[in-house]
Amino acid sequence: MTTHLISLWDFNKEELRHYIDRALVLKKEAQEGIRHQQLMGKTVAMIFEKPSTRTRVSFEAAMYAMGGQAIYLSGKDTQLARNEPLKDMARVMSRYVDGLVVRTYGQDIVDELAAYATVPVINALTDLFHPCQILSDIMTVLEVKDQPLEELKIAWVGDGNNMANTWIQAASRLGFELILACPEGYDPDAAILAAARAEATKPITVVRNPKEAIEDADVINCDVWASMGQEDEQEKRLGNFQPYQVNSALLASGKKDLTVLHCLPAHRDEEITDEVLEGPQCVAWDQAENKMHIHKAILEKHILEG
């Protein structure tokens, strides 16, 4: 049976850790000069209705590094822009390629493609979830922190967006404590939060005060305040989110070894100050590199196993 990566809840704890552990091995081997050719003769189609620099290049680089090929298709280059039924596109593309990497707006698009595709569908971002990104973020945390993941407290500061939703899924499945500081009216998806709390072994908390969120936290994570498609809300969000800026004053209220994550691109001096982004506590550049290694692990598993 074809296995898709639609959200982190598609997999149990051991399966999620496999992606991360395998990515760490692939990264180490690449640094040692070991050449990976597991995907020689394989091709993925990358269907990006939402453009991205890092996600596109990291997936393409991952595929090429393992001997495979990637075909990039923007939204306007596919039937997504021409109203062809998704089930038709899924079945046709399955005859051409060995996998589909999809970055789009609605979660329903990825769900329907997966329902009809006979090759693996990988969610490279929707407005609801961003599973590959959070796996690479957790990989980065494990590289930096000399503690088991289950012993760490991770804070999210800002919008309750697709990143926040996926961090909630990760906390519930992988067993770490998560606290989210979001402005009123910008909370994570309520159904996702309720379902996560029902299975979580550690607290998943939503608060309003970012200083409360980072108290005793080991990691603080943030993202842009207005995501793609929310440009008309930009000015309103700038006002509502200003108290949630990750700056030196906020970091001063946390642990001295607090690690700062940002998935990039960053709007410097909006959600994060230039000083913090360029500072010693920030590991955003390691996160960006680790996207490629996680994508290698994901592509290897799904394309080779079907």
N, C-alpha and C positions, 0 to 999 in steps of 0.2 A: 504494500500500500504506500502511496506517495505521502511523504511527510513534509508539511509546510511549516514555516516559522511566521505565524501571524501575530501572536502575542506570547509573552513569557509564560502565561498560564497554559500554554500548549504542552509544557514540559514539567517534570518533577525536579526536585532539588538536585538530584544526582545528574540529570541530563543537562541542567543549566550550568552546573559546575564543570561538566565535561567541555562545553564550549570554551570556558575561561581557561581551564587547565591546558587544553589542547593549544589555544592561542599562545599561552606562555611558552610552551614547547616550541611551537613554530617560530616565534620571535627569537628565541635563544638560538635555534638552529640556523636561522637566517643570518644572525649576527656572527655565527661561526663559519659562515660561507657555505652552508649546506644548501644545495639547490633542490627545490621542490618541483616535481613534475607530475603530481598525482592527477591533475585535471587535463593532461595533454589530450587533445582531441575533443574536449568538451567546450560548449558554448553557452553563455547566459545572455538573455536579453534584458537590458536595463530600461524599464519603462518609467520615466520620470516626468510626471505631470507637474510636480514641484521641483524646480531646479535646485542643484546643490553642488558646491565645489568639492567639499571634503568627502561627502558620501559617494559622489560619482567617482572621484579619483581613487579613493581608498578601495572601493569595490573593483574597479578596473585594474588597479595595481595588484590587488590580491589575486584576481583571476589570472593575469598575465604571469605573475610570479610563480604560479603553480602549473604553468604550461597551457592554460586554457585561453579562450578568447571571449571578449565581451562586445556586445552590440548595443550602443546607446541610442535610445529613442526618446525624444522629448514628447510631451503630451500632444503637441500639434502634429507630430509625425505618425501618430497611431490612430486607431479607430476610436480612442477616447474622445477625440475632437470631432468625430463624424457620426456619433450616435449608433455605431454598430453595437449590437448586444455584447456585453462582456463575455457571456458564455461562448459566443462564437469566436471572439478573439482568443480566449483561453485555449480552446480546442485546436485552433489553427497554429498558434504559437508553439503549442506542445509538440507539433509535428516538426518544428524547425530547430528548436533549442533544447538544452538539457536543464534549464531552470529560468525562472522569471524573478527579477529583483524589481520591486515596485515601490515607488515613492509618489504618494498621491494625497488627496485631501480626505475623502471619505473612507472610513474603515470598511464600509459596505462594498467598496470597489475591490479591495484586497480579498475580502471574504468571498465574493462571487467568483473572482478569478481562481481562487483556491478550490472552490467547489467544483469547477469544471476542468481545470488544468490536470493533465496527467504527468506533469513534471513539477518539481518543487517550486512553490511560490514563497519568496522571502519579503517580508515587510520591511522596507527601508525607511519608512516613516508614513504615518497618517496623522490626521488631526487628533486621534485618540491615543495612539501608542507609538513608541519609538524603541522597539526591543533591542535592535543591534547596538544602538548608542549606549543604552544602559549596561549591556553586557561589557562593552569596552570600558565604560566608566568604572565598573566594579573590578575589572581586570587591573585598571590603574590604581585603584585603592589598595588592592592586595599587593601590588608591587611596592607601594609606599609605606604601608602600615605593617608592622611586624606583629600582627595579632590575627587570630581567626576572625573571619567576617562576622560571625555570630556575636562577637564581643564588642563590635563597633557600634557607635551611634552616629547616624548620618542625618544631616539637616538639609532641607530644601528651602530656599528663600526666594519668593517671587510668585509667578503665575502658577495656578493649578492646571497646567497644560498637559500635553501628551507626554512630556518628560516626567512630570510629577506623577501622572497616572501610572507610568511604567515603573518608576521607583517604588510606588506602592505595591505593585505586583511583585517586584523583586524582593521587597521586604517580607511580604507574606510567604513567599516560597522559599527564600534563602535564609530567613530567620534572624535578621538584624533589626535593631531598633531604628525607627524613622520618625522624624518630626518635621512637619511642614509649616512654614510661616507664610501665609497668603493674605492679601487684603480681603476684606469682606466683599463678597460678590465674585471672587475669583478663586473659589475653592476647587479642588480636584473633583472629578466625576463622583457623585455620591454613591452610585451603585457599585463602582469599582472599589471605593473606600470601604463600604459595608462588607462586600464579599472578601476583601483582603483581611479585614479585622476578624472575620469569622474563622479564618484558618491560621492567622498569625500567632507565633509563639512569643513575640516581643511587641511592645506597644507601637502603634502607628497613630500619631497624634497630629492634629491640626490646631495651630495657634495663630494669633494675630501679631504678636511681638517678635520680630526677628532676633532680638537679644535673648529672649526666652528659648528660641529654637536652637541657638548655638551654644547654650549653656551645657557644658560637659560633652559637646559633640566632638567627634574626631574628624569629621569631614563636613564642609559646607559646599553646597552645590547651587548654581544659579543658571539662568538662561535669559534670553532677551525678553523684554516686557511685552512686545507686540510681535507675534509670529507672522509668517507669511499668510496673507489673506486677511489680516487684521489692521491693515494700514490706516483705515478710516477711523480706528480707535486710538491712533498713536498719541495724540495730544491728551486725551482723557487719561490714558494709561500712564503717561509720564507723570501726571499729577498724583494719581492714585498709588503708584508704585515707588515714588521717591523715597519714602521712609524705609524701603526694602533694599536700598542700594547696598551692595557688598563693598564696603570701604574700610579704611584702616581703623576708624572709630568702632565699627561693628566687630572687626576681628579682635580688637583690644579687649572685648568682653568675653572672648572665648579662650580656649586652651592655647598655650604657646606653640604647640605642634599641630594646630588645626590645619588641615589640608584643604585647599580651595580648588574646586572643580568648575569648569565652564566648558560646555560642549562646542562652543564657537559656531558661527561667527559672533563676536562680541561687539556691542555698541559701547565703546569705551566712554567712561564717565556718565553712563546711564545706569544699567543694572550692576555694573562693576567698574570701579575706578581704574584708570590706567596704572596707578601705583600698585594696586593689588594684583592686577593681571600680570604685571611685569615683576612682581615681587617673589621672594623665595618660597612662599607658602603655596603658590599657584602651580598646578601641574597640567595646565590646559594643553601644552604642547605634547606631553606624553600621552594624554587622552587622544589627541588627534592622530598620533602615530598608531596607537593601539586599535583604533578603528580598523585599520588595514589588517592587523593580525587577527582580530576577532572575525572579520569578514572571511579571512582565509579558513578559519576553523569552521565557520558556518557553511561556506561553499563546499568545502571538502566533505563534510558530513552529509549534507543534503543532496549534493549532486552524485556522490559515489553510492550513497545508500538509497537514493530515490525518494 
